Amino acid sequence: MSVSNFNTSTPFTANFNAAVTVDNSNKKMRIYFDRIQSSVYYDDNNPVGFAYSTPLYLEKGTKTTMGVEISTNGSAEQSVPIWVVQEMEKERNTRGSATFSLRFSIWSTFKSGTWWMRHMSMRVFCGDLKVDFAVGSETGNLAAAKRDGCLIYV
């Protein structure tokens, strides 16, 4: 995950970009990710932006990388409370980093053969994503650390 245009003045703006690997290890079913809402949170509890990602299709036993782009532009639709912006700025200035999480709400269809199908919603949580910022920079990158993957709730 990377962050650019991280501006903690009013209004808050930032561009969040991530590459997420999606794996269908099932050997019998195809998966259609019909609608994907991607959200970024500061400190796991405070939403700072959201976007809808392009639908995906995964054939049996395949995987792909999904590009996630979330931009906050200071609009009323994606406004972030001032106290949250102040906390992000304080963490970045004192630690040189800020901790975010990515969440996905996914509406999907599982298919096997030509007749059987099942619709299902999933929630995916990728937490503790520490982004390091250079001093005085509006750009940050995911800190080098072991990643255990994301939690999936069906």
PyMOL commands that set and color helices and strands:
alter all, ss='L'
color gray80, all
select helices_A, chain A and resi 76-78+82-95
alter helices_A, ss='H'
color red, helices_A
select strands_A, chain A and resi 2-7+13-24+30-42+46-53+56-58+62-72+97-112+116-133+140-142+151-153
alter strands_A, ss='S'
color yellow, strands_A
deselect
rebuild
show_as cartoon
